[in-house]
């Protein structure tokens, strides 16, 4: 079995020799030869680098384990459904957090721009100050003064390769004003100024899209 990188623009069925370089950023694809057949593999490091170009917010996912609060910094967080209200967090299956969330309620804490030390703390770099835990009336533990909280009960868990996908049913939420902590290409960033127009204005996710479409069709019919 052998491997080599495929430079951009090179056909997989006629790869160039190993070590060839075009001077351009490589594609992150590898040709794998096995039993006389060619396969294309994606280099996990290059996939990680590529995914790092997708800008995200930063969350800390918290839960209670035997009476003690635990948390993990997560940027693989996504909305899933409005009805029922579902969100998703993706966790490395080797992590403690992936095991802790199995069947447990959890809270997604959306961090503010000045809470980078808190993000690093739950990523394995302890901060000198005490963790600002809040005391909710019910549900899983949460962090104080975050941009938003979504408290969830477990809905389902799915196999996600080397990750576990935990879906939570949102039972309580809070949010306030302020700027989020932003993560891009392995670094924390500040949010830039807002655009004048809503970026989703013409997408199917915009609440007014259907009414505008119906109105446009009505006008066209006349």
C-alpha angles and dihedrals in degrees: 000000000000138000136202136164120256112223116220113280095022115124114239092222091057106034122181123241121288113273094029113143130189094191089246129110107278123242097237090237123129129198111225119197115205127160090349093304130111123230130179116229127187116229106237091217092054091046089053091049091049093049088050088071089069106090117225142172121246126245137179113216111210135189141163119255116186092330096314125105117237132182144182131197110242132177094170092089126131144172112245111175141359095203106060093021104239134167131181135217122188117211133183104255090224092060127097089233092061090056094041094054093053103116095342131117113249142184127223109214112198108210128227122232093260094051098083091118088057091051091051091047093059090043091061105275105107117217120221095236125075117268109259099235117181124213109231118198089238140350131046124335119275139191122253125247097011124154091245142351130208114189112200142184116216114272105170143327126219138191110257101176107256088000135063118227111217117193119199130196107225111233100166135015139182132181139170144178127291141079125296129235106253128207123203130161094347097311138095114247141183122247114254127224117296121256117246094238125053107256092219095049095119098032128104089245093066110104092225097047097096095048092049091048092051091046091050092050090049091052091047091051090057 
